[in-house]
Amino acid sequence: MNRYIFQRVIQAVIVIWAVGTLVFFMLRAVPGDPIQALLADVDPSSADAIRAKLGLDQPVIIQYLFWVRNTLQGDLGQSIYGSHQQVNRIISEAIPRTLSLASMSFIVAFSLGLSAGIASAVKKYSMLDHVLTLAAFIGISMPAFWIGIVLIIVFGTKLHLLPVIGYKPLSDGLWPWLSHLILPALSAGLPFSAALARITRSSMLEVLQQDYIMVARSKGVHERQVITRHAFRNALIPVVTVMGISIALMFSGTVVVENVFAIKGLGRVLIESITSRDYPVVQGSILLVAVLLVFMNLLVDLLYTVIDPRIRYEG
């Protein structure tokens, strides 16, 4: 196991380096000059001065080597725009917002998806199963931004029950923090809950047809124990895979929801930096997303051994 973890860590480092390198050179391959766009019709000498200050006057390979060195030291550079704020600070201010939104979205997806999938499998081909299956298909088909717009119209504009714009930190109080996250979390979490419900139902149906389930029932084991202790745990492998991917996508893919609800999290920072061609911010944001995806992939692999002790990673 230790050898496997070591190999995966080495592979993770290589993947993260490859992603960072690809993003670095692709950004600079796009036509145009961000400094010239920033200064518009200002004196070219001013543009040259800023370009030299930010190191953008160097050859691309030299810029890359400096970027690798600084990144290894924990310095992601400084933004090209505004007051040239440090990228580390920009990301550190955005992460709590994205972390809060993604966590709440996962709670929504986890609670609704698992319960609906299990109920649908246990009551297969019943009216409840048909209703939940239809709801899951509708949920998968609805994009997060459309759900967000509908929730804003209903709960914000019509009923005036919840705030629809912005974010409040937890330091301002539990309810202000939670009230600003309910609608965005529903928008981001409902599509994932629908997908989770579908995979949970499919996996549970497969397990419920196994011989050991029939043996447990023939021994008089209570049906609730058959479902929770025997069936659900053995159905968790594909469910955990989807959950791991969903968590990573929620953390990195809340871009649309953050823009709909005007939450300046990591996703919105990434969109704004791409639009303005702010190289350092784009590179730092995508690097963080890559680290998260790789880490979640490794965590899911390790969870397999906890769920099913028969799984062992050797060599």
N, C-alpha and C positions, 0 to 999 in steps of 0.2 A: 504493500500500500504506500509506504513512504517513497519508494522508487517511482511509483506511478504519479504521486503528487508532485515530486521533483520534476519529472518529465513534463507534466502538464504546466507547471509554472514556467519552465523554459519555453514551451510552446506559446504560452500566453505572452511572454515578453516579446517573442518574435512577431506574433500577430499584432500586438500594440505598436511595435516599432514600424511594421509594414504599413499599418493604417496611417500612422502619423506621417511617414515619409510620402505616401501616396497623396494625402491631403495637401502636404506642403508644396509639392511640385505641381499638382493640378491647379491649385489656387493661382500660382504664378504663370501657368500656361494660359489662363483666361486673358483675352485681349483687354487692354486698358490699364490705366495707371491710377490707383486709389488716391495718391497724393494730389495729382492733377485734378481729379474729380472733387477732392475735398476743397482745394483752393480756387477752383474755377478759373477766373480770369486774372488772378493775382500774379504779380511779378514772378517769372520763372526762377529767379534766384532764390526766392522764398521757398519755393517747392524743393529746390536742390538742397537747401539748408535743412529742411525737415526730413527729406529723404536720407541725408547723411546722418542726421541725429538718430534716426530709427534703424540705420544700417541697411536701408533698401537700395543704396547706391552700390553695394558690393555685388560681385557675381553671385548667381543663384547658389552655386555649390558652397561658396563661403558662407552665405546666409544660412544654408542648411546645417553646416557644421557648427556654427554659432548657436543655432536653435537646438540642436541635439545636446550640445554642452550645457546650455542654460536649463533645458528641460530636465536633464539628469540631476541638476543642482536644485530643482524645484522651482525654477523661475520660468514662467510661461510668457514673459515679455510684457509689453505695455500696449494698450490700445492706440491705434492710429488716430482715432477721432477724439473730440472733446478735449478733456484736460490730460490726455495720455495716461489714463488710469491703468494701474497694474491689472493684468488679466487675472491673476490669482484673486484679487479683491473682487473683481466683477463676478467671477464664477462663485466665490464663497458667499456673496450676497444673494445670488440666484439659487444656489443649491437648497437652502432651507425651504423656499417656496415650492420648488419642484419635488423635494423629498416629502413635504406635507401632502401635496396633491397626489403624488404617486402612491403614498401609503394609504390614504383614504380611498383611492380608486381600487387598490388591491383588496382592501377590506370589503368593498362593495362587490367586486368580482368574485372573491373567494366565498363570501357568505351566500350570495345569490346563486352563483354557478354550481357550487358543490351540492347545496340543498336541492336545487331544481334537478340536477343530474341524477342524484340518488333517488329522489322521489319518482322521477320519470322511469328509472330502471326497475324499481320495486313494483310500481303499478303499471307495468308495460301494457300497451295497447288499450289502456283505460281512457276515460275522458280526460283525467288529469294529465296523463302522458301526452295525449294529443294537444292539449292546451299549452303545456310547457314546451313541447317540441315546436309548435307554431310560434310561440313567443321567442324561443331561441333563434329560429330562422329569421324572424323580424329583427331581433337584436343584432344579429350578425350583419344583416343587410343595411342597417342604419349607420351612417357615418357619425363620428363623435361630434363634429361641428354642427350637424343638423339637430342632434339630440340637445346640444347646448343651446341652440337658438330657440328650440321649442320650450325648454325649461326656463329660459330667460323670459319669454313671452308669458308663460303661464304663471310661474311663481314670482317673477319680478314685476312685470308690467301689469298683469291683471290682478293678481292676488296680493302683491306687495308683502310677501312673507319672508323673502330672503334677499340679501344683497346679490347683485349680479356682476359687479365690477370690482376689481382690485383684490388685495390680499391684506390680512391683518396678522401680524406675528402673534405667537402664543403668549408673549409677554404682555399683550394688551388685554388678555383675558381668554378663558376657554371658549365662551360662546361667540365672541367676535371672530376668533380664529376659526372655529368650527362652522359658523354660519356662512363664512366666505368660501368654504371648501365643499359644502354639501352639493351644490349644483355642478361645479366643475368635476367633482369626484364621480357623480352619477353619469355625467357626459362621457368621461374617460373609462369608467368601470363597466357600464352596461354592455358595450360590445364585447369586452373580454369575458364577462360573466356568461354571455350567450355561447361563446366558443367553448368555455370551460364546462358548461352544462352539457353540450353535445358530446365532448370527449369523455366526460364522467359517465354519462348514460351508456355510451358504447362500451367502455371498459367494464362497467359494472354488469352489463348484460352478459358479456363474455365470461366473467368470473362466476356469475350466478348459475351458469350451466355446467360448471365443473363438478366432478364426482364428489369431492370432499365437502362441497356445500350440501349435496344430497345426504351424505353420511351424517353431517352435523345436524341436519333437520331430523333425520331418522332416529338420532339419539335423544331427541327431545330438547335440543338446545333452543332457547327462546329466540324468536325471529329477530328481535332487535340485536341480540348478540351475534347471530349469524350474519347480519348485515354489517354491523360495526366492526366486529373482531375478525371475522373470517373473510367476508367478501370485500369490504372497503379497502382494507390494508393491501390485499393482493391486487386490487385494481388501481393502486396509486401510482405505479410506474409511469404510464403515459400521462396521467393527470399531473404529476409533479413536473414532467417535462414541459407540458404546456404552461403550468404555473410559473416555472422558472423563466421561460421565454417571455411570458406576459409581464412579469415583474420588470425585467430588463427593458421591454418595450414601453412600459408605463413610465419608467424613469426617463427614458430617452425620447419617447414619442408623444409627450404631452404638448407638443408644439402647437397644434391646432387649438386645443382646449385653452391653453394659456393665452393665445391671441384672442379667442372669442370672449374670454372673461377678463382680459386686460391684466393678467398676472405676469409680472416680469420675472419668470423663472428661467431655467436653463434653456428651454425650448425657444422662448421668445428672444432671449439674448442671441441664440444661434441664428435665428431667422434675420434679426436686425443686422448682425455682423456679416452675414452672407450678402444681404442686400447692399450694404455699404462697403463690402469688400475689405473688412477689417481683418486682415490676415491672422494676427496673433490670437484674437478672440475666437475665430473659427477653428484654428488649430487646437487651442486649449479645450474648447467645448467638445469637439469631436474626439479628442484624445480621452477625455473623461468618459464619454459615452462608450468608447471602445473598451476601456478598462472595466466598466460596469458589465458590459455584455460578456466579456471573457470570464470575469469573476462569477457571474451567475451561471454560466455554462459549467464551470468547474464545480460550483456548489451543488448543482443538480446531479452531476455524476457521483459526487460523494454521498448525496442523500439516498441514492439507489442502494448502497450497501447498508444503510440504516433501515430502509423499508423492507428489503429482502436480504437477509443474512447469507443467502446462497450466492449472491453476487460478490465476486472478489476480483480485484485488479492485480494481476501478476505481470511482472516483466515490463 
